Amino acid sequence: MSATRLPFETFYREVFLPEHLHPLNIALHVAGTLAGLVWIPFTLSSPGLWKLAVLLFPLVHAAPGLLGHRLCERSAEVGDARWRRKDYPVWLFFVANHRMTLERLCCMR
């Protein structure tokens, strides 16, 4: 099955979760996702700073997860910046990261 036709559930269970096993890496991903979600209202409520806030959003949202991969789950094959991979669409990683955050916060897993 082609990577672009891979169902999300299969991608999440067989690709994303096995690359996110270390507790510190998971905690940093959750922290970055939550920081990004808090950053959105801050951006919208900062009339004079909104351009800077929009530019900083990727750093606030993604940097903790990238740090988690750098410190805990490095992969010479895939690299630390998983979202730059060409074997799966970027949106799969984005959605999977938010799902993992929701699952961790709701104690579903």
C-alpha positions as CSV (number, residue, x, y, z in Angstrom):
1,M,0.0,0.0,0.0
2,S,1.4,3.4,-0.9
3,A,2.2,5.8,1.9
4,T,-0.2,8.4,0.5
5,R,-3.0,5.9,0.7
6,L,-2.2,4.6,4.1
7,P,-5.2,5.0,6.5
8,F,-4.5,7.4,9.4
9,E,-5.1,4.7,12.0
10,T,-2.5,2.4,10.4
11,F,0.0,5.3,10.2
12,Y,-0.7,6.3,13.8
13,R,-0.2,2.8,15.2
14,E,2.5,1.4,13.0
15,V,4.6,4.5,12.1
16,F,4.0,7.4,14.5
17,L,3.7,5.7,17.9
18,P,6.8,3.4,17.5
19,E,8.8,6.6,16.9
20,H,7.5,8.2,20.1
21,L,8.2,5.7,22.9
22,H,10.5,7.6,25.3
23,P,8.5,9.3,28.1
24,L,10.5,12.5,27.9
25,N,10.0,12.8,24.2
26,I,6.3,12.3,24.6
27,A,6.2,14.9,27.4
28,L,8.0,17.4,25.2
29,H,5.6,16.8,22.3
30,V,2.6,17.3,24.6
31,A,4.1,20.5,26.1
32,G,4.8,21.9,22.6
33,T,1.3,21.1,21.4
34,L,-0.3,22.7,24.4
35,A,2.0,25.7,24.2
36,G,1.1,26.1,20.5
37,L,-2.6,25.9,21.4
38,V,-2.2,28.6,24.1
39,W,-0.1,30.7,21.7
40,I,-3.0,31.0,19.2
41,P,-5.3,33.2,21.5
42,F,-2.2,35.2,22.5
43,T,-1.5,35.8,18.8
44,L,-5.1,36.9,18.2
45,S,-5.1,39.2,21.2
46,S,-1.9,41.0,20.4
47,P,-2.7,43.7,17.8
48,G,0.7,45.2,17.8
49,L,2.7,41.9,18.0
50,W,0.6,39.5,15.9
51,K,3.1,39.4,13.0
52,L,5.9,38.4,15.4
53,A,3.6,36.0,17.2
54,V,2.6,34.3,14.0
55,L,6.3,33.9,13.0
56,L,7.2,32.4,16.4
57,F,4.3,29.9,16.4
58,P,6.2,27.1,14.7
59,L,9.0,27.5,17.2
60,V,6.6,27.5,20.1
61,H,4.7,24.5,18.8
62,A,7.4,22.3,17.2
63,A,10.6,23.1,19.1
64,P,9.9,21.0,22.2
65,G,9.1,17.9,20.0
66,L,12.2,18.4,17.9
67,L,14.2,18.7,21.1
68,G,12.6,15.4,22.3
69,H,13.8,13.6,19.2
70,R,17.2,15.1,19.5
71,L,17.7,14.1,23.1
72,C,15.8,10.8,23.3
73,E,14.8,9.3,20.1
74,R,17.3,10.1,17.4
75,S,17.1,8.3,14.1
76,A,19.9,8.5,11.5
77,E,17.4,7.0,9.0
78,V,14.6,9.5,9.5
79,G,16.3,12.5,11.2
80,D,15.0,14.6,14.1
81,A,12.6,16.7,12.0
82,R,10.1,14.0,11.3
83,W,7.7,16.5,9.5
84,R,10.3,16.9,6.8
85,R,10.0,13.3,5.8
86,K,9.0,12.6,2.2
87,D,7.6,9.1,2.8
88,Y,4.3,10.3,4.5
89,P,2.3,13.5,4.1
90,V,3.0,16.2,6.7
91,W,-0.6,16.4,7.8
92,L,-0.4,12.9,9.1
93,F,2.3,13.9,11.6
94,F,0.4,17.0,12.6
95,V,-2.8,15.1,13.3
96,A,-1.0,12.2,15.0
97,N,0.9,14.6,17.3
98,H,-2.4,16.2,18.4
99,R,-4.0,12.9,18.9
100,M,-1.1,11.6,21.0
101,T,-1.5,14.8,23.1
102,L,-5.2,14.3,23.6
103,E,-4.7,10.6,24.5
104,R,-2.0,11.5,27.1
105,L,-4.1,14.2,28.6
106,C,-7.2,12.1,28.8
107,C,-5.3,9.1,30.1
108,M,-6.5,7.0,27.2
109,R,-3.2,5.3,26.8
